[in-house]
Amino acid sequence: MAKRAKAKSGKTTSGKTTGKAKSTAGKSAGGGKKAGVAAAAKQSFVSGLVARGEAKRAPKGNLPSGATHEIVGVDEAGAPTVVRRRFSAF
């Protein structure tokens, strides 16, 4: 049996596909819209924690009562970076 020559498109000279060509249709380069939505959701979540008093700094390692998240720093944009430390009873 003779080997069939492959064209650049991933098809043999008989027109059958080899299964090696991959489609990139519908894929975005850097996440695009999904990354923007995730960043907006994160910002909304953190600002809500701060507004409700659930995120606070822990002076001397003791988290104030009512706080579930500790503010451990700020990012480049000045938004607080939070870490969950305990769960709320209600």
C-alpha positions in Angstrom: 0.0 0.0 0.0 1.4 3.4 -1.0 1.6 6.3 1.4 -0.5 9.3 0.5 1.1 12.8 0.3 -0.2 15.3 2.8 -1.2 18.8 1.7 -0.6 21.8 4.0 -4.3 21.9 5.0 -4.0 18.6 6.9 -5.8 16.6 4.2 -4.3 13.8 2.2 -4.4 13.9 -1.6 -7.5 11.8 -1.5 -9.3 14.5 0.4 -9.5 12.7 3.8 -8.5 14.6 6.9 -5.6 13.3 9.0 -7.1 14.6 12.3 -4.0 16.7 13.0 -5.3 20.1 12.0 -6.9 22.0 14.9 -9.4 24.8 14.7 -9.0 28.0 16.6 -12.4 29.4 15.8 -14.2 31.0 18.7 -11.1 31.1 20.9 -9.8 34.5 22.2 -6.2 35.3 22.6 -6.0 36.5 26.2 -9.3 35.5 27.8 -10.7 38.9 26.8 -14.2 39.3 28.0 -14.1 36.6 30.6 -11.1 38.1 32.3 -12.8 41.5 32.4 -15.9 40.0 33.9 -13.9 38.1 36.6 -12.0 41.3 37.5 -15.2 43.3 37.9 -16.8 40.5 40.0 -13.8 40.4 42.3 -13.8 44.1 42.7 -17.5 44.1 43.5 -17.1 41.3 46.1 -14.1 42.9 47.9 -15.8 46.4 48.0 -19.0 44.7 49.4 -16.9 43.0 52.1 -15.3 46.3 53.1 -18.7 48.2 53.0 -20.4 45.7 55.3 -17.5 45.7 57.7 -16.7 42.0 57.0 -13.1 42.8 55.9 -10.8 44.6 58.3 -7.1 44.8 59.2 -6.0 42.6 62.1 -3.9 44.6 64.5 -1.6 42.4 66.6 -2.9 39.3 64.8 -6.4 39.6 66.3 -9.2 39.9 63.8 -11.9 42.3 65.1 -15.3 40.7 66.0 -17.7 40.6 63.0 -15.0 40.4 60.5 -14.6 37.3 58.3 -11.8 38.5 56.0 -8.5 40.1 56.8 -7.1 43.0 54.7 -3.5 41.9 54.1 -2.5 44.5 51.5 -3.4 46.5 48.5 -3.0 45.9 44.8 -1.6 48.2 42.1 -4.9 49.9 41.7 -5.2 50.6 45.4 -7.9 48.0 46.0 -7.6 45.9 49.2 -6.3 42.3 49.0 -8.4 40.1 51.4 -8.0 36.6 52.9 -10.8 34.6 54.5 -9.9 34.0 58.2 -13.2 32.7 59.6 -16.9 32.0 58.8 -19.9 34.0 59.9 -22.5 32.4 62.2 -25.3 34.0 60.3 
